[in-house]
Amino acid sequence: MKTYLILIREPDGRSTIPSAEETRQHQLDWKAWIGNLLEKDHWKGGASLTLSGKVMRPTHIGPQVSEGLYQVNGQEIVGGYLLLKATDFDEVIGLIKTCPVFDADGFVEIRETM
């Protein structure tokens, strides 16, 4: 099996705060979804990321560090990552189709590791 990195991109959680019940249900959905991946031996790892961070960019005087997160159009953040085992892109796409990130207006980037 190959290993795939799935970057979870989602709306910036600091702009719209879900209700406690929405958050609880979303967490239960993730737990069930990951449990299914574990049961079928596709899960290799993953984690959520905090809403704070730093960005490092090259400049003519060397790398410069700034506060904040990289955002696409100032609206989305990388909220976490998954490492999944699958035979090919078609299989991993099939696994991701039911990912709870889509219920929260998120999307994913799927990359095969080397």
N, C-alpha and C positions, 0 to 999 in steps of 0.2 A: 504494500500500500504506500501511497505517497502522502506527504504532509502538506496541508494547505493552511495558510494564514488568512484569517478573515478579519478585516478591519471593520469594526462597527462604527458607522457614522450616523449621527442622530442630531436632532435639534438641540441647540445649546440649552441645557437644563436650568440655566440661570434666568432665562427669559420667560418661561412659562412653567409654573410649579403645579404638578399634578396633585390631585387630592390624595389623602392618606389611603383611601380605598383603592384608587387607581394604581398607586404605587404598590400596594400589597398584592393586588391581582397581577400586575406586571411581573413582580418578583416570583409569584407562584407559577406563572406561565413559563418563565425562564427556567425555574427549577425542574419542572416537568419536561421541558424540551431537552435540557442537558441530561436529565436522567435517561431519556430515551436514547440519546447518543452514547451514553456510558454503557447502557444495556447492550447495544449493538456494536460496541468496540470501535466507535468512530471518534470518541472524545480523546484528545491528547492534552488539552489544557486551555487556559484562558483566564481573563481577569477584567474587571471593570477598571476604569481610570478615574482619578479625582478630577474636579473641575478647576484645578490650579496647575500651573506648569510654567515652563520657560521655553523660549524659542531661541535657537542659535543659528545665526546666518553669517556667511562669509562677507567680509568687506575688504576694501583696499588696505586697511590697517590690521586685519586679522579678524577672527570670529568675534561677533558681538552678540551678547545675550540680552534678551528682552523678556519682560514679564508677559504672561498670557499664553493662550493656546493658539495653535494654527487653526484658522477658521476658513471654510469655503464660503465666500460671499458674506462673511460675518454672521452666518446663521447656523452652521453645522460644526460639530466637533467630533473628534475620534473619541468615542465613549468607552471603548474597550477592544479586546481582541479575542479571537478563538484560534485554537490549533486543532484541526480535524484531520482524521485519517480517512482517505478515500482512494479508490482505484484510479479515478480520473476526474476531470472537471464536471462531466455530466453527473457523476454520482454526488460530488460535493454540492453542486447546484441543487440537486434533488433534496439533499439534507437541509440546505439553507432555506428552501422555499417556505418552510413552516416556522422559521425563526421569529420569535416575539418582537424583534426590532422593527419589523414592518408594521406592527400594531401601533407603534409610537412614532410613525412617520419617519423612521430611519431607513438607511440603506446600507449595503455592505460592499466592500471591495474584496475580491477573492484572489489570492496569489499563491502559486505553488512555491514551496521552499526548495532551496537547492541543497 
